[in-house]
């Protein structure tokens, strides 16, 4: 990254595997591109169920299952034992979907690339809940992990809505005068619940997963009594001073790329050490395509960021 640009573009062109992955995603219907369908479906659906962890993980990792604030948590340790770092990873899903089966390979790849232990809170989602239960669980998980690892070896991470939750947790802890983690590692984070920047519309035709209207609808539901502009709901509007080092990983075929650049500039102006890695042709949460050059590069950079900040 040089002084004239806000981001580090990792590759000038997407890999063949990335293009293939994006093409396959485009052939599947996305609930995140149908605001009217969401309005009809979400309030009347049956409560969703988290995708179970693959059975083979029991052999690849040391697995702990526990609960915090009445909600389940799964922790994966390297097979050799507890990691030097502990990453708390919040899954995405627009705050209305539970853990996807596609999330588990991302978590596994992170454990194997970084050697860290990773805890995954399986938090309550809308419309049955708003942010209150998930926030209580996130705080409880953090305090439990802190008791063993200490703040200096904790990183908060997550994809999309989970990236929002990771940043929001850090901002809320800072505002409450609590201790902070050593690293923040959001993947394609949802930074503004209302996605107000109309520049996102220019990216929308390239995004095979998300559209602006669906994101705005879901954001209003999740924000609840705080409202979409509250800095604990939308980190883009927070005072960012005093946050720990941040590394954002972002695909360019993702409506969130606009806010990631704005957030990066704002954080840098506030004196926060921050890196924004962009991937040409990368769809929303491109790192879920774990077989691609881009995803492998991301996981390697996460390891470097943990080691060197």
N, C-alpha and C positions, 0 to 999 in steps of 0.2 A: 504494500500500500504506500502510495506517495502522498505528498502534502496537498495535492490538488483534488483528491477524490475521497469520498466518505467510506468507500467499501474496498475490499480486496476481492477482485474477480478471479476465481481459482482457475477456470479453464475458459478459453475463448469460445469453444464450441461444446455442446453437450455430447457425451459419449453415445455410441450406438445403443448401448443398453439403457441409457437414460431415455433416449427417444422412444425406444421400444416400450419401456415401462410407462411412459406418459401416454403413448398410443393405447395401450391396453386399459389404462385407467379411464381414458376418454370413452371407451366402449361400454362402460358400466354406468348405470344411472347414479347420479349423486344427489342425495337429499339436501346437500348444501347449495344446490343450484335451483331450488324450487321453493321459494318463499311461500307461495300460496299453498303448496302441499304441506309444508311444515305447519302452517296455521291450522290446517284441518286435522293433521295427524297427531302432532305432539300432545295437545291437551287431552286426547282421548285414548292414548295408547296404553298398553299394559306396561308396568314397570320393567325397564330393561335389565338384562343380566350381563355381567361382565364375561368376556371370553375367557375360558379357563386357560391357565398356564399349560403349555404343551407338556405331556408326560415325560418327554425325553429330557426336559430341563432338570429333572430329578437326578439324572446321571451326570449332566454337564456342570451342575452348580450345587453348592450347598443352599438349601431352600429353607426359609423360615416363613411361617404364616402366623400373623398376629392381628390385633385390632387396636384401633385408636378412635376414641369417641364413638364407639359402636359401629365403625366402618372398617372393612377389611384392609389389610396391608400385606403385601408379599415382598420379602427381601431375598435377593439373590446375592450370594457371595461366590467368589471364585472357588473352584474345586479345591484349591490349596488352602483355603481358609479366608478369614475376613480381610478385606482390602485395606490398603493404606488410606484411601479416600472413601467417603460415603456420599453417593449421589442420591438425592431424593428426586425421583422422576415422576412428574405429573402427566398423565396421558391426555391427549387431545380428544376432540369429538364434539366441539361446539357447545360444550356444557350440557348437551342433551343426549349424547351417546355414551355408553359405558366403555370400558376397555375393549378395544378391537383385537381380533386375533393378529392383525398386522402390527400392533404395538409390541407384542412379545419379542419378535426378532430384533427390533431396535434395542430393546433393553438388553437382550442377550449379547448383541454386538458391542454394546457399550461396556458391559462387564468384561468381555474378552479383549477389547482394545485397550481398556484403561487399567484393568486389574482392580477396579473399585468394587465395593459392595454397592448395591442399588436397591433402594426401597421404593415400591410403587404403591401409593395410596389409591385404593379403589373407592373413589369419593362419590357421594350422592349427587344426582344430576336433576335438571329441570325436566318436566314441570312439577314433579313431586317435591322438589326442594329448590331453594335459591342458593345463594353463596354461603349462608350462615353455617350449615353443617360441615361443608367442605373446608371452610376456614378454620373451624374448631379442630377438625381432624389434622389439617396441615400443621397447625401450631403444635398439636400433641405429638405428631410424628417428629417434627423438628426437635422438640425438647428431649424426646427419647434418644434420638440419634446423637444429639449434642452431649448427652450424659456419658456416652462411650467414646465418641470420636473427637469431641470438642469442635467449636466453630471453625477452627483453622483447618480442618480436614473435611468440611461439608461443602458440597456444591448443590445448588438447586437447578434443576433442569426440567424440561418438558417440551412437548410439541403443541403448537397452535394454542388452543385454550389452556393446555398444560404449561406452555411458555408464559402465558398471561398469569397463571397461578403462581409460578415460580417467582416472577418479578414482583407480583403483588404481595406475596408473603414477605419478601425482603423489604419492600417499602413499608408495609404495615409494621414490621418489627422495628425498623428504624424509627418510625414515627412514635412508636410506643416506648422508645428508649431501650429496646432489647438488643441483645447481641446479634451479629450478622454472620452469614456464611462467608466462606473465603472466595467463592466463585459463583457466578450466575451464567448458565449456559442454555439460553432459550433457543429452540428450534422453530423457525417460522412462527414467531409469537404473534398472538392477537393483542395488539397494543392499544387499540381504541375500540371500545365496545360498539360504538356507533359508526365506525369506519367513515368518518366525515370527509376526509380528503377526497375530493372528486377525481383526483388523479388516479385513484384505484380503478376507476371506470375504464381507463385506458389499458389497464392490464387485464381486465375482466375477460376479454375475448380469448386470451391465451390460457386462462386458468381453467383446467378441466375438472376441478373439484368445487370451487367456491364461487358464489356471486355476492355482490355487495348487499342486495336487498335481504338475502337470507341471513347474512352475518348481522345486519342491523336488527333484524327481528330477534334472533337468538340473544344478542347482546342486551337488548331491553329486558328480556325475560330474566336473564341471569343477574343483571345488575340489581334488580329488586328495589328495595327502599333506598339504596345509595344513589341511584341514578347513574346513567351511562358516563357522565362527565367526572364522577368522583375519581380522584387519583388512585384509590385502592381498587377500583374497578378497571380503570383505563390507565395503565402506567405511562402512557404518552403524555398525560396531563399532570404527572407528579413532579415534585421537586426531586431531582435525581442526585443531588449532592450527597456525598457520604456513602454511596453504594459501593460494594466491592467490585473488582474487575469483572467485566461482562464480555462474553463472546456469543454473538448471534450468528446463526447459520440459516441462510435464506435462499430459496430458489427464486429465479426471475420470472417464472410463469406462475406467479402467486400474487393475488391482490394485496397481501400483507407487505410486499416488498417496499411499497411507498412509505408506510409508517415505520418500517425498520430503519430506513435511511433517516427519516426525521428524528426518530428516537436516538439514533446513534449520534447525530449532530448535536442534539440537546444534551446528551450525556457527556459528550466530549467537552462541550462548553461549560458544563458544571464541574469539570475536573475529574470525571470518572474514567478510569482506564477501560476502553471499550474497543472491540474489534467486530467488524461486520464482514462475514465471508459470504459472498454471493456465488451462485452457480447458474451459469447460462443454461436456459432450457429446463431448469429444475421446477417441477410442479410443487404444489403445496405439500410440505413434509416429504420432500424428495428422499430423505435419508431412510424412509421406510422401504425404499427400493435398495435393500442392503447389498444386492449383488452388483451394484454399479460402482464405477470408478469414483463417482462423486460422493456416494455414501461412505466408501472406505476412506476417502480423503478426509471427510468430516470426522469420522471416529478417531482417525490418527491425530487430527488437530485438537480434538477434545483432550486427548492424552497429553499433548504438548502444553495445552492451556492449563491443565491441572498441575503439571510439573513446574511451569515457568511463568504462569500468569499472562 
